[in-house]
């Protein structure tokens, strides 16, 4: 009986030892999501579209603010000549215009505004492609975790051999070439070749 207990105890210890080693043997890698997105031509195109839309709205806002500034200057110049009733009417008109500009700004640029929705519409499918490529790389490389190295996440140290960003780009069909002098990488596509030719 004692021998059986000793054998069971030994088996439990061995199994526990191997399970403990499994915990420490988890495989991981990281990807630089900003780098990946910047290398994707469709992301750069989507970003240009967003910038153009935002610039148009910004010009519209500036135009409305210029109109308000003119109303204020005109009011200040005429204020002495106006009756109390007309002063209140002009002040109310100016306040209403200011409210309209603020509402327009929030509608376009605010949280869950039109720019946010447009960004979701254009960028989310690209982010989903990157996510799916990361999952595929993780399965192919038998990785337990892939961390996203981005502006929000601080990595105090990261060994480049664990960086799978170029593999993800390759999975997405982007051919990455390394510049031997600078060590920087550039996507090999028509947009980049046109930029380099300039």
C-alpha positions as CSV (number, residue, x, y, z in Angstrom):
1,X,0.0,0.0,0.0
2,X,2.8,2.4,0.9
3,X,4.5,1.6,-2.4
4,X,1.3,2.4,-4.3
5,X,1.0,5.8,-2.5
6,X,4.7,6.6,-3.3
7,X,4.2,5.7,-7.0
8,X,1.0,7.9,-7.2
9,X,2.8,10.7,-5.4
10,X,5.8,10.4,-7.8
11,X,3.5,10.4,-10.8
12,X,1.6,13.5,-9.5
13,X,4.9,15.3,-9.0
14,X,6.1,14.4,-12.5
15,X,2.8,15.5,-14.1
16,X,2.9,18.7,-12.1
17,X,6.5,19.4,-13.1
18,X,5.6,19.0,-16.8
19,X,2.5,21.1,-16.4
20,X,4.6,23.8,-14.7
21,X,7.1,23.7,-17.6
22,X,4.3,24.1,-20.1
23,X,3.3,27.4,-18.4
24,X,6.7,28.8,-18.9
25,X,7.1,27.5,-22.4
26,X,4.4,29.6,-23.9
27,X,5.4,31.0,-27.3
28,X,4.7,34.6,-28.2
29,X,5.5,37.3,-30.7
30,X,4.5,40.9,-31.4
31,X,3.5,43.0,-34.4
32,X,3.9,46.7,-34.9
33,X,0.4,47.6,-36.0
34,X,1.3,51.2,-37.0
35,X,4.1,50.0,-39.2
36,X,1.9,47.3,-40.8
37,X,-1.0,49.8,-41.5
38,X,1.4,52.4,-42.9
39,X,2.8,49.9,-45.3
40,X,-0.6,48.9,-46.7
41,X,-1.6,50.9,-49.8
42,X,-5.3,50.5,-49.1
43,X,-4.8,52.0,-45.6
44,X,-2.9,55.0,-47.0
45,X,-5.6,55.5,-49.6
46,X,-8.3,55.3,-46.9
47,X,-6.3,57.8,-44.8
48,X,-6.1,60.2,-47.7
49,X,-9.9,60.0,-48.2
50,X,-10.5,60.7,-44.5
51,X,-8.1,63.6,-44.6
52,X,-9.9,65.1,-47.6
53,X,-13.3,64.8,-46.0
54,X,-12.0,66.3,-42.7
55,X,-10.3,69.2,-44.6
56,X,-13.6,70.0,-46.4
57,X,-15.5,70.1,-43.1
58,X,-12.8,72.1,-41.5
59,X,-13.0,74.7,-44.3
60,X,-16.8,74.9,-43.8
61,X,-16.4,75.5,-40.1
62,X,-13.8,78.2,-40.7
63,X,-16.1,79.9,-43.2
64,X,-18.9,79.9,-40.6
65,X,-16.6,81.3,-37.9
66,X,-15.5,84.0,-40.3
67,X,-19.2,84.9,-40.9
68,X,-19.7,85.0,-37.1
69,X,-16.7,87.3,-36.7
70,X,-18.1,89.6,-39.3
71,X,-21.5,89.7,-37.5
72,X,-19.7,90.6,-34.3
73,X,-17.7,93.4,-35.8
74,X,-20.7,94.8,-37.6
75,X,-22.7,94.6,-34.3
76,X,-19.9,96.4,-32.4
77,X,-19.8,99.1,-35.1
78,X,-23.6,99.6,-35.1
79,X,-24.3,99.0,-31.4
80,X,-24.5,102.7,-30.5
81,X,-27.1,103.4,-33.2
82,X,-29.3,100.4,-32.4
83,X,-32.3,100.3,-30.2
84,X,-32.3,97.9,-27.2
85,X,-34.7,95.5,-29.1
86,X,-32.4,95.4,-32.2
87,X,-29.3,94.9,-30.0
88,X,-31.0,91.8,-28.4
89,X,-32.1,90.5,-31.8
90,X,-28.5,90.9,-33.2
91,X,-27.0,89.2,-30.1
92,X,-29.5,86.4,-30.3
93,X,-28.6,85.9,-34.0
94,X,-24.9,85.8,-33.2
95,X,-25.5,83.3,-30.3
96,X,-27.6,81.1,-32.6
97,X,-24.8,81.1,-35.3
98,X,-22.3,80.1,-32.6
99,X,-24.5,77.3,-31.4
100,X,-24.9,76.1,-35.0
101,X,-21.2,76.0,-35.6
102,X,-20.6,74.1,-32.3
103,X,-23.4,71.5,-33.3
104,X,-21.9,71.2,-36.8
105,X,-18.4,70.6,-35.4
106,X,-19.7,68.0,-32.9
107,X,-21.8,66.3,-35.7
108,X,-18.8,66.0,-38.0
109,X,-15.8,65.6,-35.6
110,X,-17.4,64.6,-32.2
111,X,-17.3,61.2,-30.6
112,X,-19.3,58.9,-32.9
113,X,-19.6,61.8,-35.4
114,X,-19.5,61.4,-39.2
115,X,-15.7,61.3,-39.3
116,X,-15.7,58.5,-36.7
117,X,-18.3,56.6,-38.7
118,X,-16.4,57.2,-42.0
119,X,-13.2,56.0,-40.3
120,X,-14.9,52.8,-39.1
121,X,-16.3,52.3,-42.6
122,X,-12.9,52.7,-44.3
123,X,-10.4,51.4,-41.7
124,X,-12.2,48.6,-39.9
125,X,-12.1,46.2,-42.9
126,X,-8.3,46.8,-43.2
127,X,-7.9,46.2,-39.5
128,X,-9.9,43.0,-39.8
129,X,-7.6,41.8,-42.6
130,X,-4.5,42.5,-40.4
131,X,-6.2,40.7,-37.4
132,X,-7.0,37.6,-39.6
133,X,-3.4,37.6,-40.9
134,X,-2.1,37.7,-37.4
135,X,-4.3,34.8,-36.4
136,X,-3.0,32.8,-39.4
137,X,0.6,33.6,-38.6
138,X,0.0,32.6,-34.9
139,X,-1.5,29.2,-36.0
140,X,1.3,28.6,-38.6
141,X,4.0,29.4,-36.1
142,X,2.3,27.7,-33.1
143,X,2.3,30.9,-31.1
144,X,0.2,31.3,-27.9
145,X,0.1,35.1,-28.0
146,X,0.7,37.9,-30.5
147,X,1.0,41.3,-28.8
148,X,0.2,44.5,-30.8
149,X,3.0,47.0,-30.4
150,X,1.4,50.4,-30.9
151,X,1.3,53.9,-29.5
152,X,-0.9,52.8,-26.6
153,X,1.3,49.8,-25.5
154,X,4.7,50.4,-24.1
155,X,7.2,47.7,-24.6
156,X,10.3,48.4,-22.5
157,X,12.3,46.0,-24.6
158,X,11.5,43.9,-27.5
159,X,13.8,41.5,-29.4
160,X,13.4,41.9,-33.1
161,X,13.4,38.2,-33.6
162,X,9.9,38.1,-32.1
163,X,8.6,40.8,-34.5
164,X,6.2,39.2,-37.0
165,X,5.2,42.4,-38.7
166,X,6.9,41.6,-42.0
167,X,5.3,38.2,-42.0
168,X,1.9,39.7,-41.5
169,X,2.6,42.1,-44.4
170,X,3.7,39.2,-46.5
171,X,0.4,37.4,-45.6
172,X,-1.5,40.5,-46.7
173,X,0.4,40.5,-50.1
174,X,2.7,43.5,-49.4
175,X,6.3,42.8,-50.5
176,X,8.6,44.5,-48.1
177,X,12.1,45.6,-49.2
178,X,14.8,46.6,-46.7
179,X,17.1,49.5,-47.5
180,X,20.6,48.3,-46.5
181,X,21.9,51.9,-45.8
182,X,19.1,53.1,-43.5
183,X,17.7,49.7,-42.3
184,X,14.2,51.1,-43.0
185,X,11.7,49.1,-44.9
186,X,9.4,50.3,-47.7
187,X,6.4,48.6,-49.3
188,X,7.1,47.5,-52.9
189,X,4.1,48.9,-54.7
190,X,3.3,51.4,-57.5
191,X,2.4,54.2,-55.0
192,X,5.9,54.0,-53.4
193,X,7.7,53.6,-56.7
194,X,6.0,56.8,-58.0
195,X,6.9,58.7,-54.8
196,X,10.6,57.6,-55.1
197,X,10.7,58.6,-58.7
198,X,9.8,62.2,-57.8
